Amino acid sequence: MARKATRERGSGVSGLTPSNVVRGVIPVRVLLVDDQQMLVEALAAKLSTTPDIVVVGHCTTGDPQPDGLATLLRPDVITVELPRAGEADTLLSLFRAAWPPARFVVLTASRDPEQAAEAARAGADGWVSKESSIEELTHALRCASRGHASFPPEYLGHILGELRADVGRAQRRDGPLDVLTPRERDVLMCFAQGRGPAEIADELGMSAHTVRTHTNKIFAKLGVHSRLEAVTLAWGTQRNAWAPHVGASRLAAAPDVPVRDVPVRDVPVRDAPVRDAPVRDAPVRDAPVRDVPVRKPVASVGT
């Protein structure tokens, strides 16, 4: 069977349905996203033998616009690899904005249950280890396409515990950040993500003056004096809720950029002392005096 495909910068689009698809069965359309090109290509070939699954495309997480394929191909399920902890929400939000109906299955080499909880909190429907069999992966893909969750049994206890803790904190509203308004929380989250005042104004659709106003209110309500103090306080009390949005390494590396306007003071200009230059007397040379001959008057002779 002829195969139509387009490739650009490691991405692939398949225009085929496998030859063994059963008539009357609507296949699950899958988009594969991973940081290893060879893996997604091998996995696409392997899944092509499954009757009810069609790999419509694949790309790497390093592609310039991986979400563009989601808009173009409209997959039922997207498999993603999470390169680092704290990036689940960012990556899933990127694809969800491109194609909202998509479901997500994390296909990963990570064994960290905390990262699995972050993925569940960000909206992932499944979590599959790269050491799993192809049958386990296809099972997770089918479950996700039907709106069912599929996580390893050994992670479920931790994931449910984290989600229950999030619900409890939201119901009690006993944290120090509860004094902030929703808009002030948005500004504080932007601080934690390392954005400057101009970027915050652009992202939240407000003026730079409004950003400064929210910032001063945040400082006053939290009893802090800098962005770093505010973010550190928020991170310490809302670590689980903020982890999908802000990684610990990013927080540690975030510079403490002052956000208050610094008054510009006029620097007095001091006049440099004027030193009198010594006046040197020019030597006066006496001009030679020449004797002028005096002519005697000539007496007139009368006639």
SVG drawing of the C-alpha trace seen along z (x, -y; Angstrom):
<svg xmlns="http://www.w3.org/2000/svg" viewBox="-20 -145 93 152">
<polyline fill="none" stroke="black" stroke-width="0.4" points="0.0,0.0 1.3,-3.4 2.3,-5.6 1.9,-9.3 4.0,-11.2 5.5,-14.6 8.4,-15.3 9.9,-18.6 12.4,-19.0 11.7,-15.5 8.0,-15.6 5.9,-13.1 2.3,-13.0 0.8,-9.8 -2.0,-9.8 -2.8,-6.1 -5.1,-3.7 -3.5,-0.3 -4.6,2.4 -5.9,4.6 -8.4,2.1 -11.7,3.8 -14.7,2.4 -17.2,0.7 -14.6,0.0 -13.6,-3.7 -9.9,-3.7 -8.2,-5.8 -6.2,-8.5 -2.9,-9.0 -0.2,-11.7 3.2,-10.6 5.4,-13.3 8.8,-12.4 12.3,-13.8 13.7,-10.8 13.1,-10.6 14.0,-7.0 11.7,-5.9 8.6,-7.6 9.3,-6.2 9.7,-2.7 6.6,-3.0 4.6,-4.3 5.6,-1.2 4.7,1.1 1.3,-0.5 0.4,-0.4 -0.2,3.4 -3.0,2.7 -6.4,2.8 -8.1,0.1 -5.2,-2.4 -3.9,-4.8 -0.8,-6.9 -1.7,-10.0 1.7,-11.7 4.7,-12.1 7.1,-14.8 9.8,-15.6 9.5,-17.9 12.3,-20.0 10.4,-20.9 9.7,-24.6 5.9,-24.2 4.8,-20.7 1.3,-22.0 0.8,-22.8 0.5,-19.1 -2.3,-18.7 -4.3,-21.5 -3.7,-19.9 -4.3,-16.2 -6.9,-16.5 -5.8,-13.3 -8.0,-11.6 -5.0,-10.9 -1.6,-12.5 1.3,-10.6 3.9,-12.9 7.2,-12.6 7.9,-15.0 11.5,-16.1 11.7,-17.6 9.6,-17.7 7.2,-20.7 6.6,-20.8 3.5,-18.7 1.1,-21.6 3.0,-23.7 3.3,-21.0 -0.3,-19.7 -1.7,-23.2 0.2,-23.9 -1.4,-20.9 -4.8,-21.4 -4.9,-25.0 -4.1,-23.7 -6.7,-20.9 -9.0,-21.0 -10.7,-17.6 -7.4,-15.7 -6.7,-13.3 -3.2,-12.7 -1.1,-9.7 2.3,-10.2 4.8,-7.8 7.9,-8.2 11.1,-6.7 10.4,-8.4 9.6,-6.4 8.8,-9.3 5.3,-9.1 5.4,-12.8 5.8,-13.5 2.9,-11.2 0.8,-13.2 1.8,-16.4 0.7,-14.9 -2.6,-13.8 -3.1,-17.3 -2.3,-18.8 -5.0,-16.7 -3.2,-13.6 -5.4,-10.5 -2.7,-7.9 0.8,-7.1 2.8,-4.4 6.4,-3.5 8.7,-3.1 9.6,0.3 6.0,1.5 4.7,3.8 2.9,2.6 -0.3,4.1 -0.1,1.9 0.3,-1.2 -2.6,-0.3 -4.8,0.4 -3.9,-3.1 -4.6,-4.7 -8.0,-3.0 -8.9,-4.0 -7.9,-7.6 -10.0,-7.8 -13.1,-6.8 -12.4,-9.3 -11.1,-6.7 -7.9,-7.1 -5.1,-4.6 -2.3,-4.8 0.0,-2.1 -1.5,-0.6 1.6,-1.3 1.2,-5.1 -2.5,-5.4 -2.3,-5.7 0.2,-8.6 -1.7,-10.3 -5.1,-10.1 -3.5,-11.4 -2.0,-14.4 -5.3,-15.2 -7.2,-14.9 -4.7,-17.2 -5.3,-19.8 -9.0,-19.6 -8.6,-20.0 -6.5,-23.0 -8.9,-24.6 -11.8,-24.0 -10.1,-25.2 -8.5,-28.3 -6.2,-28.6 -3.0,-29.4 -1.2,-32.8 -2.0,-33.3 -5.8,-33.3 -5.6,-37.1 -4.7,-37.7 -7.3,-38.4 -7.3,-36.1 -5.6,-38.8 -2.9,-39.2 -2.3,-35.5 -1.9,-35.7 0.8,-38.3 2.5,-36.3 2.5,-33.2 4.1,-35.3 6.8,-36.4 7.5,-32.7 7.9,-31.9 10.6,-34.6 8.6,-37.1 9.4,-40.8 6.8,-43.6 6.6,-44.3 6.0,-40.7 3.4,-40.4 1.5,-43.4 1.5,-41.9 0.4,-38.4 -2.3,-39.5 -3.6,-42.4 -2.9,-45.2 -0.8,-48.3 2.6,-48.5 1.2,-50.8 -1.5,-48.2 1.2,-45.6 3.1,-47.8 -0.1,-48.4 -0.8,-44.7 2.8,-44.2 2.7,-46.7 -0.5,-45.1 1.0,-41.7 4.0,-42.9 1.8,-44.6 -0.5,-41.7 2.2,-39.1 4.5,-41.3 7.5,-41.0 9.7,-43.5 10.8,-41.8 9.7,-39.5 12.0,-36.8 10.5,-36.9 7.0,-36.7 7.7,-33.8 9.7,-31.9 6.7,-32.3 4.3,-31.1 6.5,-28.2 6.9,-27.1 3.1,-27.0 1.8,-25.9 4.6,-23.6 2.3,-20.8 -0.1,-23.2 2.7,-25.3 5.0,-22.4 3.3,-21.9 3.8,-25.6 7.2,-26.4 10.1,-24.1 12.3,-24.3 15.4,-24.9 13.7,-27.7 12.7,-29.3 16.2,-29.1 17.6,-30.6 15.1,-33.4 16.7,-36.8 15.3,-39.1 14.4,-42.0 13.1,-45.0 9.7,-46.0 9.3,-49.3 10.1,-52.5 13.4,-53.8 13.4,-57.6 15.9,-59.3 17.9,-61.8 19.7,-64.7 23.4,-64.4 24.8,-67.8 27.4,-68.9 30.3,-70.4 32.3,-73.1 35.9,-72.2 38.2,-74.6 39.7,-77.1 43.4,-77.5 45.0,-80.8 47.7,-80.2 50.9,-82.0 51.4,-85.1 54.9,-85.4 56.2,-88.9 57.5,-89.2 60.9,-90.7 60.8,-94.3 63.6,-95.1 64.8,-98.7 64.7,-99.9 67.9,-101.6 67.6,-105.3 69.0,-107.0 70.2,-110.7 68.0,-112.7 70.0,-115.5 68.7,-119.0 68.6,-121.3 69.3,-125.0 66.9,-127.5 68.0,-129.4 67.8,-133.2 66.0,-134.9 67.9,-137.7 66.0,-140.8 66.3,-142.7"/>
</svg>
